[in-house]
Amino acid sequence: MTGSVRRPLLFLDVDGPLIPFGAEPQHYPTYATALDLRKGDVHPLLTRINPEHGAKLAALPCEVVWATTWMHDANECIAPVIGLPKLAVVVWPEPSDVDDQDERAGLHWKTRALVEWAAGRSFVWVDDEITDTDRAWVAAHHSGHALLHRVDARHGLTDGDYAALDSWLRQPFASEEPGSSRG
């Protein structure tokens, strides 16, 4: 008898993937959902979050985890806007704990923490700041499968991004039984 299958993780950044930025503000559609849910002061960029992201993320065969500087605020401010339940949150190391040598080498400050959090489990990291340096470091230091998916911050997550994520997550290696090897 085999053990239960562990779904891969999807580490999700907010600024860039869910809240597009970098183009002229008039180029972004706005959605009233954030204003409807939050009375009083609302972060002005929350209205850029397309509420359809929640259903698209929920349809992916993975466990979504906030991997954003919004940290726990993502569950309070963003999850309700897109219709997601509270999600696990990666708590980042203090800036003083981040290796300056990594930064000088071009490694993103999130990379080590995400590999540690995944603990060998297959994962996708969705962010607008991923580089080839991060990909190489993860390939050398993570025992599971990983897809580092860079999103264009000017557009945020698109249907093409969701198709690529879904395709990768449905590969036989993405879901693993506990104790299986990278293969």
Summary of the structure (lengths in Angstrom):
residues: 183
radius of gyration: 16.8
end to end distance: 20.5
largest distance: 57.0
contacts: 521
relative contact order: 0.21
helix: 37%
strand: 13%
